């Protein structure tokens, strides 16, 4: 859970705390940007700068600071829209982190990082033509500082292209800082050693904060200044994930090919070559999928719910594909914070038309062209997934409000989301539903018998196969899922959207193949109730993702303490899992519907 920097006993700016303007995506992500007391002057090296001396730590303040250190909270700083980056070494590897920890615990003693060593990388401004290239990055590059003291000087200045921080724990002499004012120089040299700590935290003791700034010219140009944050970590792992998915796809594609070429085609060819008298005799000896020809298109149980879930699944899948494609093409730069979430919300609203169209047209198809009830289906499609999301967000928000977390969504934003839902989302869904009701329904190639056929007893429960089928789509996704969760919950930058887009395409193919194979298996054992099973055959991947989310909480988020934080994590994981279930289930259902329609349209019956 995110908290305000000033909720801890740290130095505050002399002009007071001010919030920066934030977009919709930043507010939904819980990002709150406030001004800091640290002052940096362009290309002016400063050292031993005294910041402030806090009041003596009260009992509550001491407990809160220890709690934040135990929970390994990070402080995120920004300079010229660049997050502070910290480098550490482990086992010969250099690791990059955004921000720095509040403190550290060593042998049951708590130490706070009270001295920061800033290193600012700058690049000399070269030509005005650079501005045209800069504007595409999402950074504000309209103002270029000049080098000279005279504001009218034409001599070009510098641009910030890197921001590094080294946190240190330094024990200041409290008596020598009593007469110092903010930004005055400390009386004695400060040695910043990141490998040792000395400023312990004690109740009733004040903390002295200080910092130093150094500038260094760099060859990094403005358009490349985000490269340090976006360097691809573990590219071999991403390639392994894709190759693993390709192997699964090839295996399933082989099974599908065998079904089509060796089984279905052979049976249909033999069936069509016989005359009517021989066909009648053969019908008595038929077995497998050919026996359920009069029941295969029998309406499923809860047809309106199936139509609504498929319609919402098309909407979520379309939103994910378009958003990831735009991000992979570079239209959603990390420099423009919150654009990814804002873009997802925008595409979700626009695709309400697709949700209403698919839900209503499928409803009319199941009802053999019946128009009655399409407005009810459109209304349910407009309220089903947004309603679940709103319920989860509201529950979690009450917990965040109670914990005074900055991750809580403001009440004004809640009002905006409700207005977007009922003033934009619902009307667009009804517009899509109207077109779905106007378009002709998909006609079934065979008639449905009035009396349903009895399904033979099965050796194994059919739902067992359905649940087990989710392991294959999960195998194509779980590696990329680890990087996504690390980005969201461990503060790491995720920007390998090209890999993610490829993995998503492979996931869609695997879901379609898995559902198609299982649908054929069910029809072969004369089980014609394939509608819901085809949906959950691929949608069951959500179960394994939720199990993985729980294991990730237990083994990778060990510092996450308290029931509120765990509930917050599990709530958002449940929200993500439901969205994935609707999207993958829709892919499986639509592929199975096409397959069954194609299969039985080739059967000739009198």
C-alpha positions in Angstrom: 0.0 0.0 0.0 1.4 3.4 -0.9 1.7 6.1 1.8 2.5 9.8 1.7 6.2 10.6 2.2 5.3 13.2 4.8 3.4 10.6 6.9 6.8 9.8 8.4 8.8 12.3 10.5 10.8 13.7 7.6 11.8 17.2 6.5 9.1 19.3 4.9 9.6 22.1 2.3 9.7 25.6 3.6 6.9 26.7 1.3 4.6 23.9 2.4 3.4 20.7 0.9 1.9 21.0 -2.6 0.3 18.3 -4.7 1.1 18.1 -8.4 -1.7 17.8 -11.0 -2.4 14.1 -11.8 -4.3 12.4 -14.6 -7.0 9.7 -14.3 -4.5 6.9 -14.6 -2.2 8.2 -11.8 -5.1 8.6 -9.4 -6.3 5.0 -10.1 -2.8 3.7 -9.5 -2.5 5.6 -6.3 0.4 7.8 -7.4 0.6 11.0 -5.5 3.3 13.5 -6.4 4.3 16.1 -3.8 7.0 18.7 -3.7 10.2 17.8 -1.8 12.5 19.9 0.4 15.6 19.0 -1.7 16.9 21.9 -3.8 19.0 21.3 -6.9 20.6 24.1 -9.0 21.6 23.3 -12.6 25.3 22.4 -12.9 26.1 23.5 -9.4 27.9 20.9 -7.2 27.0 21.1 -3.6 28.0 19.0 -0.6 27.3 18.8 3.1 24.0 20.6 2.7 22.0 20.7 5.9 18.3 20.1 5.3 16.6 20.0 8.7 16.6 18.5 12.2 13.3 16.8 13.1 11.4 17.0 16.3 12.2 14.3 18.9 10.5 11.1 17.8 7.4 10.3 19.8 6.4 6.8 20.7 3.9 6.6 17.8 6.3 8.1 15.3 9.1 5.7 16.4 6.8 2.7 16.0 5.6 3.9 12.6 9.1 4.4 11.3 10.2 1.0 12.5 7.1 -0.5 10.8 7.9 1.1 7.5 11.5 -0.1 7.7 10.3 -3.7 8.5 8.0 -3.5 5.5 10.9 -2.4 3.3 9.1 0.8 2.0 10.8 2.8 -0.7 11.0 6.5 -1.2 10.5 7.6 -4.8 12.0 10.9 -5.9 11.7 12.6 -9.3 13.8 15.2 -11.0 12.7 16.7 -14.2 10.2 13.9 -14.6 12.9 11.2 -14.2 12.6 8.8 -11.2 15.7 8.4 -9.0 17.5 5.2 -9.8 19.7 3.3 -7.4 22.4 0.7 -8.3 23.4 -2.2 -6.1 25.7 -5.2 -6.7 24.8 -8.8 -5.8 26.7 -11.9 -6.8 28.7 -10.0 -9.4 25.5 -8.5 -11.0 24.5 -4.9 -11.1 20.8 -4.4 -10.1 18.7 -1.3 -10.8 16.1 0.0 -8.4 13.8 3.0 -8.5 13.9 5.0 -5.3 15.7 4.1 -2.1 14.7 2.3 1.1 13.5 4.3 4.2 16.0 2.5 6.4 17.4 -0.9 7.2 17.4 -3.3 10.2 20.7 -4.7 11.3 20.9 -7.0 14.4 17.6 -5.8 15.8 18.7 -2.1 15.5 16.9 0.2 13.1 18.9 2.7 11.0 17.4 5.4 8.8 18.9 6.7 5.6 19.2 10.4 6.4 21.9 11.5 3.9 21.3 11.3 0.2 24.0 11.6 -2.5 22.5 12.8 -5.8 24.2 12.4 -9.1 22.6 14.3 -12.0 23.7 13.4 -15.5 23.3 16.3 -17.9 23.7 16.6 -21.7 24.6 19.9 -23.4 21.8 21.2 -25.5 22.9 20.9 -29.1 20.3 22.1 -31.7 16.7 23.2 -31.9 15.9 20.3 -34.2 16.1 18.0 -31.2 12.9 19.4 -29.8 10.9 17.8 -32.6 12.2 14.4 -31.6 11.8 15.0 -27.9 8.1 15.8 -28.1 7.2 12.2 -28.8 8.7 10.9 -25.6 6.0 12.5 -23.4 8.5 14.8 -21.6 8.2 18.5 -21.3 11.1 19.9 -23.3 9.8 23.4 -24.2 12.1 25.2 -21.7 15.9 24.7 -22.2 17.9 26.4 -19.4 20.8 28.7 -20.4 24.3 28.3 -19.1 25.0 32.0 -18.5 23.8 33.9 -15.6 22.3 36.5 -17.9 18.8 35.3 -18.9 19.1 37.0 -22.3 22.2 35.0 -23.1 21.9 32.9 -26.3 24.5 30.3 -25.0 22.7 26.9 -24.7 22.3 25.1 -21.4 22.0 21.6 -20.2 19.2 19.0 -20.1 18.8 16.4 -17.4 19.3 12.9 -18.8 19.9 10.9 -15.7 19.2 11.0 -11.9 20.9 8.6 -9.5 20.8 8.4 -5.7 22.9 6.8 -3.1 21.3 6.6 0.4 23.5 6.7 3.4 23.1 6.5 7.1 25.2 9.1 8.8 25.3 10.1 12.5 25.3 13.9 12.6 26.3 16.0 15.6 23.0 17.2 16.8 24.5 20.1 18.8 26.3 21.6 15.8 23.2 21.7 13.7 20.9 23.6 16.1 21.9 27.0 14.7 22.0 25.9 11.1 19.2 26.9 8.7 17.9 24.9 5.8 20.3 24.7 2.8 23.3 26.0 4.9 26.5 24.0 4.7 27.2 21.4 7.4 30.2 22.3 9.6 32.1 19.1 9.2 32.7 16.8 6.1 30.1 14.0 5.6 31.4 10.8 4.3 28.7 8.9 2.4 29.4 5.2 2.7 26.5 3.0 1.4 28.1 -0.1 2.8 27.9 1.0 6.5 25.2 2.5 8.7 25.5 4.7 11.8 22.3 6.7 12.3 20.2 4.5 14.5 16.5 5.3 15.3 15.6 5.8 18.9 12.5 7.1 20.7 12.9 10.6 22.0 15.8 11.3 19.6 15.7 13.7 16.6 17.0 13.0 13.1 19.2 15.3 11.1 18.8 15.1 7.3 21.4 16.3 4.8 22.3 15.8 1.1 24.8 16.5 -1.6 24.5 17.0 -5.3 27.0 16.4 -8.1 26.6 17.0 -11.8 28.3 15.0 -14.6 28.2 15.6 -18.4 27.0 12.5 -20.2 26.8 11.4 -23.8 23.2 10.2 -23.3 20.9 12.3 -25.4 17.4 13.5 -24.4 15.4 11.0 -26.4 17.5 8.1 -24.9 17.3 9.2 -21.3 14.7 6.6 -20.4 16.9 3.7 -21.7 18.4 3.1 -18.2 14.9 2.4 -16.9 13.7 0.4 -19.8 16.7 -1.9 -20.3 15.3 -5.4 -20.9 16.1 -7.7 -17.9 16.3 -11.4 -18.6 15.7 -11.3 -22.3 16.6 -15.0 -22.6 13.8 -15.8 -20.1 11.3 -13.9 -22.4 12.5 -15.8 -25.4 12.2 -19.1 -23.5 8.6 -18.2 -22.6 7.8 -17.6 -26.3 9.6 -20.9 -27.4 7.7 -22.8 -24.7 4.4 -21.4 -26.0 5.3 -22.3 -29.6 6.0 -25.9 -28.5 2.6 -26.1 -26.8 0.9 -24.5 -29.9 2.6 -27.0 -32.2 1.6 -29.9 -30.1 -2.1 -28.8 -30.0 -2.1 -27.8 -33.7 -1.0 -31.4 -34.5 -4.0 -32.8 -32.5 -6.3 -30.4 -34.3 -4.9 -31.4 -37.7 -5.4 -35.0 -36.9 -9.0 -34.4 -35.8 -9.8 -32.4 -39.0 -7.9 -34.5 -41.6 -8.0 -38.0 -40.4 -11.2 -38.2 -38.3 -13.8 -35.6 -39.3 -12.9 -35.4 -43.0 -12.8 -39.2 -43.4 -16.1 -39.7 -41.7 -17.8 -37.0 -43.7 -16.4 -38.3 -47.0 -17.7 -41.8 -46.3 -21.0 -40.5 -45.2 -21.6 -38.4 -48.3 -20.5 -41.1 -50.7 -23.4 -43.4 -49.6 -26.8 -43.3 -51.1 -29.9 -42.4 -49.0 -30.7 -46.1 -48.2 -27.2 -46.8 -47.1 -27.1 -43.6 -45.1 -30.3 -44.6 -43.2 -28.7 -48.0 -42.5 -25.5 -46.3 -41.4 -27.4 -43.9 -39.1 -28.4 -46.9 -37.0 -24.7 -47.8 -36.6 -23.4 -44.3 -36.0 -21.5 -43.5 -32.8 -19.8 -40.5 -31.4 -20.4 -36.9 -32.5 -22.7 -37.9 -35.4 -25.3 -39.2 -32.9 -25.8 -35.8 -31.3 -26.7 -34.0 -34.5 -30.2 -33.3 -33.2 -29.1 -31.9 -29.9 -25.8 -30.2 -30.5 -27.4 -26.7 -30.9 -29.8 -27.2 -28.0 -29.9 -23.9 -25.9 -27.6 -24.0 -22.9 -28.6 -23.4 -19.3 -28.5 -19.6 -18.4 -28.2 -18.5 -22.0 -28.4 -14.8 -21.1 -25.5 -15.1 -18.7 -23.4 -16.8 -21.3 -24.1 -14.1 -23.9 -23.2 -11.4 -21.3 -19.9 -13.0 -20.4 -19.0 -13.6 -24.0 -19.8 -10.0 -24.9 -17.8 -8.6 -22.0 -15.0 -11.0 -22.8 -14.8 -9.6 -26.4 -14.6 -6.1 -24.9 -11.8 -7.0 -22.4 -9.8 -8.9 -25.0 -10.1 -6.1 -27.5 -9.0 -3.5 -24.9 -6.0 -5.6 -23.9 -4.9 -6.2 -27.5 -5.2 -2.6 -28.6 -3.6 -1.2 -25.4 -0.6 -3.5 -25.6 -0.2 -2.9 -29.3 -0.1 0.9 -28.8 2.3 0.5 -25.9 4.6 -1.8 -28.0 4.6 0.8 -30.7 5.8 3.4 -28.2 2.6 5.5 -28.0 2.4 5.1 -24.2 5.7 6.3 -22.9 6.6 5.8 -19.2 7.5 9.5 -19.2 3.8 10.2 -19.4 2.8 8.6 -16.1 -0.7 7.1 -16.0 -1.2 7.0 -19.8 -1.3 3.2 -19.8 -4.3 3.0 -17.4 -6.0 6.0 -19.0 -5.6 4.4 -22.4 -7.0 1.1 -21.1 -10.1 2.9 -19.7 -10.6 4.8 -22.9 -10.4 1.7 -25.1 -12.7 -0.2 -22.7 -15.4 2.5 -23.0 -15.2 2.6 -26.8 -15.4 -1.2 -27.0 -18.7 -1.2 -25.1 -20.3 -1.1 -28.6 -18.6 -4.5 -29.4 -19.8 -6.0 -26.1 -23.4 -5.0 -26.7 -23.3 -6.2 -30.3 -21.8 -9.6 -29.6 -24.0 -10.3 -26.5 -27.3 -9.4 -28.3 -26.4 -11.2 -31.6 -25.4 -14.3 -29.7 -28.7 -14.1 -27.7 -30.7 -13.9 -30.9 -28.7 -16.8 -32.4 -29.4 -19.1 -29.4 -33.1 -18.0 -29.6 -33.2 -18.8 -33.3 -33.8 -15.1 -34.2 -36.0 -14.1 -31.3 -35.8 -10.3 -30.8 -37.6 -10.3 -27.4 -35.3 -9.7 -24.4 -32.3 -8.1 -26.3 -32.5 -4.9 -24.2 -32.3 -6.9 -21.0 -29.2 -8.7 -22.4 -27.6 -5.3 -23.4 -28.3 -3.9 -19.9 -26.7 -6.9 -18.2 -23.7 -6.7 -20.5 -23.3 -3.0 -19.5 -23.4 -3.8 -15.8 -21.8 -7.3 -15.4 -18.0 -6.7 -15.5 -18.1 -3.0 -14.5 -20.4 -3.9 -11.6 -17.9 -6.6 -10.3 -15.0 -4.2 -10.8 -16.9 -1.4 -8.9 -17.7 -3.8 -6.1 -14.1 -4.9 -5.7 -12.7 -1.3 -5.9 -15.2 0.0 -3.4 -14.4 -2.7 -0.9 -10.7 -2.2 -1.2 -11.1 1.6 -1.1 -12.8 1.4 2.3 -9.8 -0.6 3.6 -7.4 2.0 2.1 -9.3 4.9 3.5 -9.2 3.3 7.0 -5.4 2.8 6.6 -4.9 6.5 5.4 -3.1 5.2 2.3 -2.5 7.4 -0.7 -3.7 4.5 -2.8 -7.3 5.2 -1.9 -9.3 6.6 -4.8 -10.7 10.1 -4.0 -14.5 10.4 -3.7 -14.5 12.9 -6.6 -12.9 10.2 -8.8 -15.6 7.7 -7.7 -18.2 10.1 -9.0 -16.3 10.5 -12.3 -16.1 6.8 -12.7 -19.9 6.4 -12.1 -20.6 9.1 -14.6 -18.4 7.4 -17.2 -20.2 4.1 -16.5 -23.8 5.3 -16.8 -23.4 8.3 -19.2 -20.9 6.7 -21.7 -20.5 3.0 -21.1 -24.2 2.0 -20.8 -25.4 4.1 -23.9 -22.6 2.7 -26.1 -23.5 -0.9 -25.0 -27.2 -0.2 -26.0 -26.0 1.2 -29.3 -24.0 -2.0 -30.0 -27.0 -4.1 -28.8 -29.3 -2.2 -31.3 -27.0 -3.1 -34.2 -26.8 -6.7 -32.9 -30.6 -6.9 -32.9 -30.8 -5.5 -36.4 -28.3 -7.8 -38.0 -29.4 -11.3 -39.0 -28.8 -14.0 -36.5 -26.5 -17.0 -37.3 -28.6 -19.8 -38.5 -27.9 -23.3 -37.2 -27.1 -25.9 -40.0 -29.2 -28.7 -38.3 -32.6 -28.8 -36.6 -32.9 -29.4 -32.8 -35.0 -32.4 -31.7 -37.9 -31.6 -29.4 -37.0 -34.3 -26.9 -33.4 -34.1 -25.6 -31.2 -37.1 -26.0 -29.9 -38.8 -22.9 -26.2 -38.4 -22.3 -24.5 -41.7 -21.7 -22.7 -42.2 -18.4 -19.1 -41.0 -18.6 -16.0 -42.8 -17.2 -14.6 -39.5 -16.0 -16.3 -36.3 -14.9 -16.3 -34.0 -17.9 -15.6 -31.0 -15.7 -12.3 -32.6 -14.6 -11.0 -32.3 -18.2 -12.3 -28.7 -18.4 -10.4 -27.7 -15.3 -7.2 -29.6 -16.3 -7.3 -27.8 -19.7 -6.3 -24.5 -18.1 -2.8 -25.7 -17.4 -1.8 -25.4 -21.1 -2.7 -21.7 -21.5 -1.2 -21.0 -18.1 2.1 -22.6 -19.3 2.3 -19.9 -22.0 1.6 -17.0 -19.6 3.2 -17.7 -16.3 6.8 -16.4 -17.1 5.5 -13.1 -18.4 3.1 -13.0 -15.4 6.1 -12.9 -13.0 7.5 -9.8 -14.6 4.2 -8.1 -14.7 3.6 -8.8 -11.0 7.1 -7.6 -10.1 6.5 -4.4 -12.0 3.2 -3.7 -10.2 4.1 -4.8 -6.6 7.9 -4.4 -6.4 8.3 -1.1 -8.1 10.2 -2.3 -11.2 9.6 -0.7 -14.6 8.0 -3.1 -17.1 8.2 -2.0 -20.7 8.8 -5.1 -22.8 5.4 -4.8 -24.4 6.6 -6.3 -27.6 7.2 -9.6 -25.9 3.9 -9.2 -24.1 2.0 -8.7 -27.3 3.6 -11.9 -28.9 2.7 -13.9 -25.7 -0.8 -12.6 -25.9 -1.2 -13.7 -29.5 0.2 -17.1 -28.6 -2.2 -17.3 -25.6 -5.2 -16.7 -27.8 -4.1 -19.4 -30.2 -3.5 -21.9 -27.4 -6.9 -21.1 -25.8 -8.7 -21.6 -29.2 -6.9 -25.0 -29.8 -7.5 -26.3 -26.2 -11.2 -25.5 -26.3 -11.6 -26.9 -29.8 -10.0 -30.2 -28.9 -12.0 -30.6 -25.7 -15.3 -29.8 -27.5 -14.5 -32.5 -30.0 -13.7 -35.0 -27.2 -17.1 -34.2 -25.5 -19.0 -34.6 -28.7 -17.3 -38.0 -29.3 -18.7 -39.3 -26.1 -22.1 -38.0 -27.0 -22.0 -35.1 -24.6 -23.7 -32.3 -26.5 -23.6 -29.8 -23.6 -20.5 -28.0 -25.0 -21.5 -24.4 -24.6 -20.3 -23.7 -21.1 -17.6 -26.3 -21.2 -16.0 -24.7 -24.2 -16.0 -21.3 -22.3 -14.4 -22.7 -19.1 -12.0 -25.0 -21.0 -9.8 -22.0 -21.8 -11.2 -19.8 -19.0 -10.1 -22.2 -16.3 -6.6 -20.7 -16.8 -7.8 -18.0 -14.3 -7.9 -20.6 -11.5 -4.2 -21.4 -12.0 -3.3 -17.7 -12.2 -5.1 -17.0 -8.9 -3.2 -20.0 -7.3 0.0 -18.5 -8.7 -0.9 -15.1 -7.2 -1.2 -16.7 -3.8 2.2 -18.4 -4.1 3.7 -15.1 -5.2 2.2 -13.4 -2.1 3.7 -16.1 0.2 7.2 -16.4 -1.4 8.0 -13.2 -3.2 6.1 -10.6 -1.2 7.4 -11.6 2.2 7.7 -8.0 3.4 4.0 -7.5 2.8 2.7 -7.6 6.4 -0.8 -7.1 7.8 -4.2 -8.3 6.7 -5.0 -5.0 4.9 -2.0 -5.2 2.6 -2.7 -8.9 1.8 -6.4 -8.2 1.2 -5.5 -5.3 -1.1 -3.2 -7.6 -3.1 -5.6 -10.4 -3.3 -8.5 -8.1 -4.2 -6.6 -6.7 -7.2 -5.4 -10.2 -8.2 -9.1 -11.4 -8.1 -10.0 -8.4 -10.4 -7.3 -9.4 -12.8 -8.2 -13.0 -12.7 -11.9 -12.4 -13.5 -10.9 -10.2 -16.5 -8.5 -12.9 -17.8 -11.3 -15.6 -17.4 -13.7 -13.6 -19.4 -11.2 -12.9 -22.2 -9.8 -16.4 -22.5 -13.2 -18.0 -22.1 -14.5 -15.9 -24.9 -11.7 -17.0 -27.2 -12.4 -20.7 -26.4 -16.2 -20.4 -26.8 -16.0 -18.5 -30.2 -13.5 -21.0 -31.6 -15.7 -24.0 -30.5 -18.8 -22.3 -31.8 -17.2 -21.9 -35.2 -15.9 -25.5 -35.2 -19.2 -27.0 -34.3 -21.1 -24.9 -36.8 -18.6 -25.9 -39.5 -18.7 -29.6 -38.6 -22.4 -30.0 -38.6 -23.0 -27.8 -41.7 -21.2 -30.6 -43.6 -23.7 -33.3 -42.4 -26.6 -33.9 -44.8 -29.9 -35.0 -43.2 -33.4 -35.3 -44.5 
